[in-house]
Structures are given as structure tokens and as C-alpha cells.
Amino acid sequence: MSNPLFILAIASAALAVILIHARGAAHRLPPGPRGDVIGLLGKTSPLELFEQWREKYGPVISFSLFKRVVVLNDAQATSALLDKRGDIFSSRPRLVVAHEILSGGMRGISMPYGARWRTWRKIQAAGMSASAALMYREHQTLESTVVLGELLADATRLDTALRLFATVVMLSVSYGRRVRNLDDAMVAGNRQAGDEFQRASAPGKYLVEIFPFLLYLPRPLQWFRPALERIRARDTRTYLTFYRAAKEREDPKPCLATYARSEEGAGMTEVEVAYAISAPFGAGIDTTVSTMQWALVCAVLHPDVAQMLQTELDTVIGRSRLPTFADEPALPYFKAFIKEVMRFRPVVPLAVPHATTADSAYAGYDIPAGTTVYGNIEALMKDPKIFPDPETFRPERFLGHDDFALPFGFGRRVCPGMHIGLQSVFIVVARILWAFALSPASGAEPRLDAYVSLGLTRGPAPFAVSLRARDGDVARILEEEGAEAERRLGEWEYEINGAA
């Protein structure tokens, strides 16, 4: 107890609490629980707490968690602040360990709003905009054919098949490369780096997160830094190896690596570009897999909806070929179904938190600079003023409504990979419903109220479904198209020298 650093940290903690409350007294903050909420968050999920507080305090609430936090629980507030005041509400909460030390400030998801982030976003847009996303459709189509063959052979491989599909697509977007399994060095390297970032982001794990003045200690006294810097050096080697391998291809497939080369020396270093093009792996796999899983859960638990989907697919496509992207405009009920899935069970229910860069105000309340701001997507999706009877799964509510970007975040920080993600969900789910009759598997029936948390992402608890070919021609079609897909997918395969 006599350690000077420990005494300093305790004193600083007390001072931080005093300053936060003093600053709160100087502002007219949105209503909310006053005092320490750490104990409450340890017992109840944030979503449940925010719903309780919304009912008690209203649509805009605030509380203190070492920093000031504001939660926006209705569409009016999220639109007014996160969408329309992007110059103030587009930054990120400071992550001293995960972003600054472990990632050298180079991960776009946690990067503060500013010139550096805009350059990062430019790379993402070049390779993942609505028009750029069209270039990945060929690969997504071929890989979805492989998924169907896997499921025809063994329906218990559903989770693995979906995860491999999403992983392959994201690596193709970043590096123009196909992997055949989840043990590939490119998968392992990206996954290891992403896991370290997620672990370092855990609230309360590092004292320096609460007391960033510890960064001013002499380097030898920053006990937390050496291990993090060793991990960063390993991650940097990993990302550079993959980026350089993609750059060296003589006839590369469209990917972020090819688009980003022009940024080297024009505002970004090679290392910064290598980090930038790794972004789809961390942001796009769990979200895509969870959305596809929820779609299948909803189809199984709502057989009347599944029947309408399959009737539409059969009417438009017939039974002699698989669905393609060209069919999508003629499938209004299917498109409405996917939107309703994303509303009914949003996979990122709290979005990624924003942060303010200047003082602002809303509805007579002050929102000081440096406030962490959550847009509660879950609350918006269940708002009866926007979606009547929100607890009922009803795809018809989206018929005639093409635009639905709410599941992908807000304002200038909306997910840059949303178009690729939607393409993946469409081609896989449409083809599964075309090929198979779905029903619950005994002993592991899907449940709507059971979840798995994957960082910011929420997916369904493990489940099993029975998949039965809908007619005698399905196996033949999948066998023929599967062989052709495997042959053509060789164009995306190449070796990486130096990969562990």
C-alpha cells in the first residue's frame, strides 16, 4: 500500500471523480443516474440498463463512468447530433492502450476525427463504396456456391461454412486473396492482431486508461508499455507481410491493397497503409456472420415467412439455376426480409461510440467536449413511433422502402463496408433458402432471446437447423456449379512468403 504510484493513482481517482461532478455541476447535463454506475454495469447488460434509464429519464440520458457518457435513445436525437452535427460528434473516445500504444494510432475504427482519419476513410471508400463493392460480386457468388456444397454434405457445418465465407470475402477485399480454411496464416495473423486489440480495449484493464498522465512518466517507469510494444511490432510485421505480398502480384484482383498504393508517400506511410487495409477483417466478419445467422433463425422460427420467401424465389428464378445478384431487384419481399432481420435483431445494438470535439447543446441540455456518445440502435429499432408493433417480425413493413442504413451506424462514421456486407448476406441467404427446406433440429432449436456477445457484435446463441434439399435437382446443380466455382476460385489464390 505504500507504493508511491499506487497512492498517486488513488488520489488521482478521487480527483477525477470530483472534477467530473464539478464539471457536471457547471453544465446542465441530460438527466440520468448520478454517482458510480460501475456496480450496476457489472450486474446488468448496458442495453438493459439504458432501457431502464430511458423509461425513467427520457430519450437522452447521461451518466459518469470516469468520463461523461451520453446515450441517445431516439431517432430525433441521433439525427440531430450524430448525423447533422458531424463536425463535433464524429470523433471516438480516447483509447490510450488499444489505439495509441498498441496500434500506434493507425486503426481507423478508433481513430479521432481529423485529417488522418479522412485519409484512412478515403482508402476504405476507394475499395468499398457502393460502386467499388460491385467488383467483389463475382468472388462472393463463387464462394457462396462452395457454402451450399458444404451444407449439402453436412448441415452441422453451418457455422463454420458461414464464418469461412465471411472471412474469405473480407481477405479478398483487403488483399485480393482466397484462403481455403480458417487455419491459414493470413487468417491467424489478422485474428491474433484483432484479438489483442479487443483485449486491450477492455474497460478498466489498464490504469493508464483512467490516468493518462502516466504517459508522462519516464519510459522505464511505464511498466505497461513494453509488452504492448512487442505485440505492436509483431502486428506490424504481420500486416506488412500481407500488404507487400498483395502489392507484388502481377495480375492482382481488385482489392484495397491495389487502391491504397497511391497513398504511400502521399500522406501515409507503408505501415499506415498496411494497417488501413486490414480494417475489413476486424469489422466485417462477425457482423456478416451474425446477420446471416439471424436471418436463418428468423426463417426457421417463422415458417410462413420462409414459405413466402421461397415462393418469390421460385417465381423469379425457377428451379433450374441458383439465384444471382442480377435477380435482386426482382425480389422485393426478400429484400424486405433482410431489412426486417437487421431491425429485429441488430448485430451492433449500441453502434461504435462517438465522442465530441467541442461543447454542444441539445434540447436545453449541455454536452461538453470530450463526452462519449452512444447511439442506441436497439432502442431505435424497437421504437413504436418508427416501427409499429416492434416486437413482431413482419418483413412487409419494409416493402417499398429501399434505404435502410440505420444498422450500420451514424453520420460520418457509418460503416464503410456496408455495401459489401449486404451483398454477402443477400447471396448466401437467398441461395440457402432457394436450395434447402429449413426446420429446427431437435435439441438445439434456435432462440430469439439467447445471444452471444462478440465484442460490439451480438449474434444468436449456438443453434442447429435441419437442411433438406428442396427437390431432386438441387444436388446435381450444386455439384456442377461447385466444380466450376472451385476451378475459377484458383484465380484468387497465391502464396505469401514469410508468413508464419
HELIX and SHEET records of a PDB file:
HELIX    1   1 PRO A    4  ALA A   26  1                                  23    
HELIX    2   2 ILE A   38  LYS A   43  1                                   6    
HELIX    3   3 PRO A   46  TYR A   57  1                                  12    
HELIX    4   4 ALA A   75  THR A   78  1                                   4    
HELIX    5   5 SER A   79  ASP A   83  3                                   5    
HELIX    6   6 GLY A   86  PHE A   89  1                                   4    
HELIX    7   7 VAL A   96  ILE A  101  3                                   6    
HELIX    8   8 GLY A  108  SER A  110  5                                   3    
HELIX    9   9 ALA A  115  MET A  128  1                                  14    
HELIX   10  10 ALA A  130  ALA A  133  1                                   4    
HELIX   11  11 LEU A  134  TYR A  136  5                                   3    
HELIX   12  12 ARG A  137  ALA A  153  1                                  17    
HELIX   13  13 ALA A  155  ARG A  157  5                                   3    
HELIX   14  14 LEU A  158  TYR A  175  1                                  18    
HELIX   15  15 ALA A  185  ALA A  200  1                                  16    
HELIX   16  16 LEU A  207  ILE A  210  1                                   4    
HELIX   17  17 PRO A  212  TYR A  216  5                                   5    
HELIX   18  18 ARG A  219  LEU A  221  5                                   3    
HELIX   19  19 ARG A  225  LYS A  247  1                                  23    
HELIX   20  20 LEU A  256  ALA A  260  1                                   5    
HELIX   21  21 ARG A  261  GLU A  263  5                                   3    
HELIX   22  22 GLU A  270  ILE A  277  1                                   8    
HELIX   23  23 ALA A  279  LEU A  301  1                                  23    
HELIX   24  24 PRO A  303  ILE A  317  1                                  15    
HELIX   25  25 PHE A  325  ALA A  330  5                                   6    
HELIX   26  26 PRO A  332  PHE A  344  1                                  13    
HELIX   27  27 ILE A  377  MET A  381  1                                   5    
HELIX   28  28 PRO A  395  PHE A  398  5                                   4    
HELIX   29  29 LEU A  406  PHE A  408  5                                   3    
HELIX   30  30 GLY A  411  ARG A  413  5                                   3    
HELIX   31  31 MET A  418  ALA A  435  1                                  18    
HELIX   32  32 VAL A  474  LEU A  489  1                                  16    
HELIX   33  33 GLY A  490  TRP A  492  5                                   3    
SHEET    1   A 4 VAL A  60  SER A  64  0                                        
SHEET    2   A 4 ARG A  68  LEU A  72 -1                                        
SHEET    3   A 4 THR A 372  GLY A 375  1                                        
SHEET    4   A 4 HIS A 354  ALA A 355 -1                                        
SHEET    1   B 2 SER A 360  TYR A 362  0                                        
SHEET    2   B 2 TYR A 365  ILE A 367 -1                                        
SHEET    1   C 2 PHE A 436  PRO A 440  0                                        
SHEET    2   C 2 VAL A 465  ALA A 469 -1                                        
SHEET    1   D 2 TYR A 451  LEU A 454  0                                        
SHEET    2   D 2 THR A 457  PRO A 460 -1                                        
END                                                                             
